[in-house]
């Protein structure tokens, strides 16, 4: 009888461990406002999550939420035109973001705190506006996506002091560039394989390597802190979910299985979790999700 009692206690203990693990795996909700959100990025000191939010029907603003207190504030409270795609350098001395400057134009704004200089680069082009931007970790330049005369989005590199941008890619729709934390590679989404897939290349646009091969769409890549993994959004199962793949194109796996949309992943500094914009009952909020 004593032996059977010990077995029963052991089984109950294992059940409690499994239940605790299941609870721990549940996504943690960070916001409850339900507004449309996008373009998640960590602040340079990794203490805040910065994102774009549409709190007014005609205005997208940058908002920062403290990861400890979950209190949030607008990055530019006085902004009266839409801003999105915020990206800081590793030190935080250089940041870029995209600002709508009227007449269907989006400009890349680069602010250099070290030199107290700010530039606004607007390639023009009417509807062919700047879409997404990323700052190099060392703060030397910015890469952004912008359509050419053939309406194909390409990736361009711009020095933080301005000047003429250099075209890095050609011949496909290339967008959502993201520098690796060590600054050596750029992940991006491209249609050069026929559909949107995740690719990587050097910071000079050389050595393009296709990582995913999906007949629908893989997009919005985000590097893990150790440069070894990339999270991205895919609708391969008929719904937008978050997937993770190793930076060499192996070990691809699905992370979220929400019945609604999960998008705009960015890694937590611990490298074991990701922040996502998750749609729940038609509302969009920030959640923290375990990768494994």
C-alpha positions in Angstrom: 0.0 0.0 0.0 2.9 2.3 0.9 4.4 1.7 -2.5 1.2 2.6 -4.4 0.8 5.7 -2.3 4.3 6.8 -3.4 3.4 6.2 -7.0 0.2 8.2 -6.7 2.1 11.1 -5.1 4.7 11.0 -7.9 2.0 11.0 -10.6 0.3 14.0 -9.0 3.6 15.8 -8.7 4.3 15.2 -12.5 0.8 16.4 -13.3 1.4 19.6 -11.3 4.7 20.2 -13.1 3.0 19.8 -16.5 0.1 22.1 -15.6 2.6 24.7 -14.4 4.5 24.5 -17.6 1.3 24.9 -19.6 0.4 28.0 -17.7 3.9 29.4 -18.1 3.6 28.9 -21.8 0.5 31.0 -22.1 1.2 34.4 -23.9 1.5 37.4 -21.5 -0.8 40.3 -22.5 1.0 43.7 -22.2 -1.7 46.1 -23.5 -5.5 46.2 -23.5 -6.5 49.1 -25.6 -7.2 47.1 -28.8 -5.8 49.7 -31.2 -4.0 48.8 -34.4 -0.2 48.4 -33.8 2.8 47.6 -35.9 6.6 47.9 -36.3 7.8 46.6 -32.9 11.3 47.5 -31.8 13.3 47.6 -28.6 14.8 50.8 -27.3 18.6 51.0 -27.3 18.8 50.2 -23.6 16.3 47.3 -24.0 14.0 48.7 -21.2 11.1 49.7 -23.5 9.2 48.3 -26.4 8.5 51.0 -29.1 5.8 50.5 -31.6 3.5 52.4 -34.0 -0.1 52.8 -32.9 -3.2 54.2 -34.6 -5.1 55.8 -31.7 -6.8 58.3 -34.1 -8.2 57.3 -37.4 -6.0 59.7 -39.4 -2.8 59.6 -37.2 -0.2 56.9 -36.6 2.1 57.7 -33.6 5.2 56.2 -31.9 4.5 54.9 -28.4 6.9 53.3 -25.9 5.9 50.9 -23.2 8.1 50.2 -20.2 8.8 46.4 -19.9 8.7 46.4 -16.1 5.9 48.8 -15.2 3.9 48.4 -18.5 3.3 52.2 -18.4 3.4 53.8 -21.8 4.0 57.2 -23.3 4.2 58.8 -26.8 7.7 59.2 -28.2 6.8 62.4 -29.9 3.6 63.8 -28.1 3.4 66.8 -30.3 3.6 65.0 -33.7 0.7 66.0 -35.9 1.6 63.7 -38.9 2.0 60.0 -39.0 5.3 58.4 -37.9 6.3 54.7 -37.9 9.2 52.2 -38.4 11.3 53.5 -35.5 14.8 52.1 -35.4 17.7 53.0 -33.0 21.4 52.3 -33.3 23.0 50.1 -30.6 24.1 53.1 -28.5 20.9 55.0 -29.1 22.8 58.0 -30.4 21.3 57.6 -33.9 17.7 56.8 -34.6 15.6 56.7 -37.7 11.9 56.6 -38.4 9.5 57.3 -41.2 7.4 60.4 -41.2 4.5 61.3 -43.5 5.3 64.8 -44.7 2.1 65.4 -46.7 1.0 64.9 -50.3 1.4 61.1 -50.1 5.1 61.3 -49.4 7.0 59.5 -46.6 10.4 60.7 -45.6 13.2 58.9 -43.7 14.1 61.0 -40.7 17.5 60.5 -39.1 18.3 62.1 -35.8 21.9 62.1 -34.6 22.1 62.9 -30.9 25.9 63.0 -30.9 26.0 65.8 -33.5 22.6 67.3 -32.7 21.8 67.0 -36.4 18.6 65.9 -38.0 18.0 65.2 -41.7 14.9 64.3 -43.6 15.3 62.3 -46.8 12.3 62.3 -49.1 12.9 60.5 -52.4 9.5 61.8 -53.7 7.4 59.8 -56.1 3.8 60.3 -55.0 2.4 57.0 -53.9 5.9 55.5 -54.3 6.8 56.5 -50.7 9.4 55.2 -48.3 8.0 52.1 -46.6 10.4 50.6 -43.9 13.8 51.6 -42.4 16.4 50.1 -40.2 19.5 51.8 -38.5 22.8 50.0 -38.5 24.0 49.0 -35.0 27.0 51.2 -35.3 24.9 54.2 -36.3 26.7 54.8 -39.6 23.8 54.4 -42.0 20.2 53.6 -42.6 18.7 51.1 -45.0 15.1 51.6 -46.3 12.7 50.3 -48.9 11.5 52.5 -51.7 9.9 51.7 -55.1 11.8 52.5 -58.3 10.3 53.9 -61.4 9.1 50.4 -62.3 7.1 50.3 -59.0 9.4 47.6 -57.6 10.4 48.2 -54.0 14.2 48.1 -53.6 16.5 48.4 -50.6 18.6 51.6 -50.4 21.4 52.5 -48.1 21.7 56.1 -46.9 24.6 57.6 -44.8 23.4 59.1 -41.6 24.8 62.5 -42.7 22.6 62.4 -45.9 23.8 62.4 -49.4 22.6 60.3 -52.3 21.4 56.8 -51.3 22.9 53.7 -52.8 20.6 51.1 -54.4 21.4 47.7 -52.9 18.9 45.4 -54.6 17.2 45.2 -58.0 14.7 43.1 -59.9 12.1 42.2 -57.2 9.9 43.5 -54.4 12.4 43.9 -51.5 11.1 45.3 -48.2 11.2 45.0 -44.4 15.0 45.2 -44.0 16.4 44.5 -40.5 20.0 44.6 -39.5 21.5 41.7 -37.5 22.6 42.7 -34.0 26.3 42.5 -35.0 25.6 44.6 -38.1 27.1 42.2 -40.6 23.9 41.0 -42.3 20.5 42.3 -43.3 17.4 40.1 -43.3 14.6 41.1 -45.6 11.4 39.9 -47.4 11.7 39.5 -51.2 9.7 38.2 -54.1 12.8 37.2 -56.1 11.9 33.6 -55.6 8.3 34.2 -57.0 6.6 34.8 -53.6 7.6 36.7 -50.5 10.3 34.7 -48.7 12.9 35.6 -46.1 16.4 36.3 -47.4 19.6 37.6 -45.9 22.5 39.5 -47.5 25.6 41.4 -46.4 25.3 45.0 -45.4 26.7 45.9 -48.9 24.0 44.0 -50.7 26.2 41.0 -51.6 25.7 37.3 -51.1 21.9 37.1 -51.1 20.7 33.8 -49.5 17.1 32.6 -49.5 16.1 31.1 -46.2 12.4 30.2 -46.6 10.5 28.7 -49.6 6.8 29.2 -49.1 4.1 29.4 -51.9 2.2 32.1 -50.0 4.0 34.8 -48.0 6.9 35.0 -45.4 7.7 38.5 -44.3 8.8 40.9 -41.5 12.0 39.2 -40.3 13.5 39.9 -36.8 16.9 38.8 -35.6 17.4 37.1 -32.2 19.9 38.8 -29.9 22.6 36.2 -30.6 22.3 36.6 -34.4 21.5 32.9 -34.7 17.7 32.9 -35.3 15.2 34.9 -37.3 11.5 35.3 -36.4 9.1 36.1 -39.2 5.4 36.3 -40.1 3.9 33.7 -42.4 0.4 32.8 -43.7 1.4 29.4 -45.0 -1.3 27.7 -43.0 -4.0 30.2 -44.1 -3.6 32.4 -41.0 -0.9 34.9 -40.0 1.4 33.3 -37.4 4.9 33.7 -36.1 7.6 31.2 -37.2 11.3 31.0 -36.3 14.2 29.7 -38.5 17.9 29.4 -37.9 20.0 32.0 -39.7 21.4 29.3 -42.0 18.0 28.4 -43.2 17.5 25.2 -41.0 15.3 24.2 -38.1 12.2 26.1 -39.2 9.3 25.9 -36.7 6.0 27.5 -35.9 5.8 29.5 -32.7 2.2 30.8 -32.5 -1.1 29.1 -33.3 -3.6 31.8 -32.5 -6.8 31.5 -34.5 -6.5 35.2 -35.4 -3.5 37.2 -36.6 -0.1 37.3 -35.0 2.4 39.7 -36.6 5.4 42.1 -36.2 7.5 39.9 -34.0 10.6 41.2 -32.2 12.8 39.3 -29.7 12.9 39.8 -26.0 16.5 40.5 -24.8 16.5 37.1 -23.1 16.4 35.4 -26.5 13.8 32.9 -25.4 10.6 35.0 -26.0 9.2 37.3 -28.6 6.9 40.3 -28.5 4.1 40.2 -31.1 1.0 42.1 -32.1 -1.8 39.6 -31.6 -5.4 40.0 -32.7 -7.9 38.7 -30.2 -11.6 39.1 -30.8 -10.9 41.6 -33.6 -8.7 43.8 -31.3 -4.9 44.2 -31.5 -2.7 44.2 -28.5 0.9 43.4 -27.5 1.7 40.0 -26.1 4.9 38.2 -24.9 5.2 34.7 -26.3 7.6 31.8 -25.5 9.6 30.6 -28.5 10.1 27.0 -27.3 
